[in-house]
Structure formats: structure tokens, C-alpha cells
Amino acid sequence: MSSLTPSLVKPQSDSLEKIDRLSFNWIMWGIAIFSLLVLTLPTLIVLVASLNSAQTLRFPPPGLSLQWYAALFDYPELWTAAVTSFQTALWTTAICVVLGVSASIAMAGSRARWVSAMDALVMSPLALPGIAVGLGILTFFSMIGLRLSIITLVISHVVICIPYVVRTTLASLTQLGGGLREASTVLGAGPVYTFFHVTLPLIKQGVITGSFMAFLSSFDNITVSLFLSDARTEVLPIRMWSMIENDLDVRAAAISGILILITALLMILMERLSGLSKFLVKS
């Protein structure tokens, strides 16, 4: 009888293990589906609302129409704000790449104590509320007597966007290690040649990913831009916010639909060129 007990216990334990595994998989799938719905439903609601046939923004719409997409061409202030946002994001991304890559190489190649403090300082804008960061930068510019302009707007965006470039570039440098750079130096290559022919080609995936994230963050920023932009440097998010706040203008949903489409296309392009999702998982 005792010899049969293990054979009876083993099937029971296997069945319980299968039930536990099945329950765990169902729970994980449920959480994943719920998270996907929470993330995608607001986007779908905006897309449907942009096809509203009514004169004000409402959901669900009484009918579907493309009239508000056509109405965007008769709104010059909106396109001016879009051009300002694009220029600001472009300059911000370029400066973030230069400063972020330089800082990352300096931090990755040093074992000094200041590296941890510098890393915390660079990443601090992501930990602080955007309103606090914008108010602090505005107070600083006021103290030094610098008037608001496109330059101050770009500087403020660099402060909040450079952490993306630093983080992704540091992740690439960590995976790269220092062996190849040391080998290049031993073989007689100078630091400039080593950077452009060895380091940069190997970390370009991290640099491209950080640049993409910095560009989107700058173009879409509203909290800091509220404090650092004036009538001459109005950016697109602030213009859209005023349209919704004052008139519930359906054109704000239409421009949102265009931005969603452009962002999706850029995400697909980045995935094809640099494997964006795989890199983000690794970093």
C-alpha cells in the first residue's frame, strides 16, 4: 500500500501544477488585455471624435464627417504653431544628441564619484513635476534678465529631453564595454577617429532611440512650454489646449488624429530601422 502512495500523489501534484500554471496564464492575459484597452481606448476615442459632424466636440458623434480635417487648411495660426513646435523639437533634439552623447561617454569612461551625482542630476527633470521644472526655469531666466524667446524655449526643452538621450546612450555604452575602444587606441587611432569609426557606429541604435524619444517629448510638451513660450513662440500643444478650453473646437481632435497617424508611422519606421522595441526592453 505504501508503495502505491507516491504513484497516486504524483498525478495529483502534476494536475495541481497544471491548474496553477493555467490560472497564472489567464491572469496575465487578463492584465495584458486590460492594460491594452486602457492605453488604446483614449486614442480611439480621439480618432472617432475627430470625425464628428457636429459643430462642437462630443462623443459619441451624431455623424461621421471629414469636414474638420479640411477645415485645418483654413487655420493659419495652427500651422504657425506647428512649425514652431517642429523647429523647437528639431533644435532640441540636435543639442540633446551633442550634449547627451558627450556626457554619456564621459560618464561611461570614468569611475569617479561624481558620475553617480551627475547621472542623478541629469535624470532629475524626469522625477520632478513638469510644472515645477517650468516654473524653476522661468524664475531662473527672470533672475538673469533673459526675455522669453525661441532660444529660452529650446533651452528649457533641452533640460527635460536630454535624459532620454543620456539613458539610451549609456545603455548602449554599457553593452559595448571598453574593449574595442581600447583596441583602437592601442592600434594607434586617435580619440576622434575612434569615436566616429568605432564607438558611434556601435552605439548608434541607442543614440537614434534617444533622439526619437527626445523629439517626441519636445514636440508634445505642454507643461514647460506654458511657462517658457509667449505670443511669438506659441507651440502646437498650447494652441490645441486653448482651442479645447475655449470652444471645444473639433479641429483640435482633427490635428490630434493627424499627429497620432504620424507618430504611428514614425514608430513603425523606427522599429524597422533600429529595432526600437527590442532596444527599450534591453535598456
Secondary structure in CASP SS format (residue, H / E / C, confidence):
PFRMAT SS
TARGET T0000
AUTHOR 0000-0000-0000
METHOD secondary structure of the structure
MODEL  1
M C 1.00
S C 1.00
S C 1.00
L C 1.00
T H 1.00
P H 1.00
S H 1.00
L H 1.00
V H 1.00
K H 1.00
P H 1.00
Q H 1.00
S H 1.00
D H 1.00
S H 1.00
L H 1.00
E H 1.00
K H 1.00
I H 1.00
D H 1.00
R H 1.00
L H 1.00
S H 1.00
F H 1.00
N H 1.00
W H 1.00
I H 1.00
M H 1.00
W H 1.00
G H 1.00
I H 1.00
A H 1.00
I H 1.00
F H 1.00
S H 1.00
L H 1.00
L H 1.00
V H 1.00
L H 1.00
T H 1.00
L H 1.00
P H 1.00
T H 1.00
L H 1.00
I H 1.00
V H 1.00
L H 1.00
V H 1.00
A H 1.00
S C 1.00
L C 1.00
N E 1.00
S C 1.00
A C 1.00
Q C 1.00
T C 1.00
L C 1.00
R C 1.00
F C 1.00
P C 1.00
P C 1.00
P C 1.00
G C 1.00
L E 1.00
S C 1.00
L C 1.00
Q H 1.00
W H 1.00
Y H 1.00
A H 1.00
A H 1.00
L H 1.00
F H 1.00
D H 1.00
Y C 1.00
P H 1.00
E H 1.00
L H 1.00
W H 1.00
T H 1.00
A H 1.00
A H 1.00
V H 1.00
T H 1.00
S H 1.00
F H 1.00
Q H 1.00
T H 1.00
A H 1.00
L H 1.00
W H 1.00
T H 1.00
T H 1.00
A H 1.00
I H 1.00
C H 1.00
V H 1.00
V H 1.00
L H 1.00
G H 1.00
V H 1.00
S H 1.00
A H 1.00
S H 1.00
I H 1.00
A H 1.00
M H 1.00
A H 1.00
G C 1.00
S C 1.00
R C 1.00
A C 1.00
R C 1.00
W H 1.00
V H 1.00
S H 1.00
A H 1.00
M H 1.00
D H 1.00
A H 1.00
L H 1.00
V H 1.00
M H 1.00
S H 1.00
P H 1.00
L H 1.00
A H 1.00
L C 1.00
P C 1.00
G H 1.00
I H 1.00
A H 1.00
V H 1.00
G H 1.00
L H 1.00
G H 1.00
I H 1.00
L H 1.00
T H 1.00
F H 1.00
F H 1.00
S H 1.00
M H 1.00
I C 1.00
G C 1.00
L C 1.00
R C 1.00
L C 1.00
S C 1.00
I H 1.00
I H 1.00
T H 1.00
L H 1.00
V H 1.00
I H 1.00
S H 1.00
H H 1.00
V H 1.00
V H 1.00
I H 1.00
C H 1.00
I H 1.00
P H 1.00
Y H 1.00
V H 1.00
V H 1.00
R H 1.00
T H 1.00
T H 1.00
L H 1.00
A H 1.00
S H 1.00
L H 1.00
T H 1.00
Q H 1.00
L H 1.00
G C 1.00
G C 1.00
G H 1.00
L H 1.00
R H 1.00
E H 1.00
A H 1.00
S H 1.00
T H 1.00
V H 1.00
L C 1.00
G C 1.00
A C 1.00
G C 1.00
P H 1.00
V H 1.00
Y H 1.00
T H 1.00
F H 1.00
F H 1.00
H H 1.00
V H 1.00
T H 1.00
L H 1.00
P H 1.00
L H 1.00
I H 1.00
K H 1.00
Q H 1.00
G H 1.00
V H 1.00
I H 1.00
T H 1.00
G H 1.00
S H 1.00
F H 1.00
M H 1.00
A H 1.00
F H 1.00
L H 1.00
S H 1.00
S H 1.00
F H 1.00
D H 1.00
N C 1.00
I C 1.00
T H 1.00
V H 1.00
S H 1.00
L H 1.00
F H 1.00
L H 1.00
S C 1.00
D C 1.00
A H 1.00
R H 1.00
T H 1.00
E C 1.00
V C 1.00
L H 1.00
P H 1.00
I H 1.00
R H 1.00
M H 1.00
W H 1.00
S H 1.00
M H 1.00
I H 1.00
E H 1.00
N H 1.00
D H 1.00
L C 1.00
D C 1.00
V H 1.00
R H 1.00
A H 1.00
A H 1.00
A H 1.00
I H 1.00
S H 1.00
G H 1.00
I H 1.00
L H 1.00
I H 1.00
L H 1.00
I H 1.00
T H 1.00
A H 1.00
L H 1.00
L H 1.00
M H 1.00
I H 1.00
L H 1.00
M H 1.00
E H 1.00
R H 1.00
L H 1.00
S H 1.00
G C 1.00
L H 1.00
S H 1.00
K H 1.00
F H 1.00
L H 1.00
V H 1.00
K H 1.00
S C 1.00
END
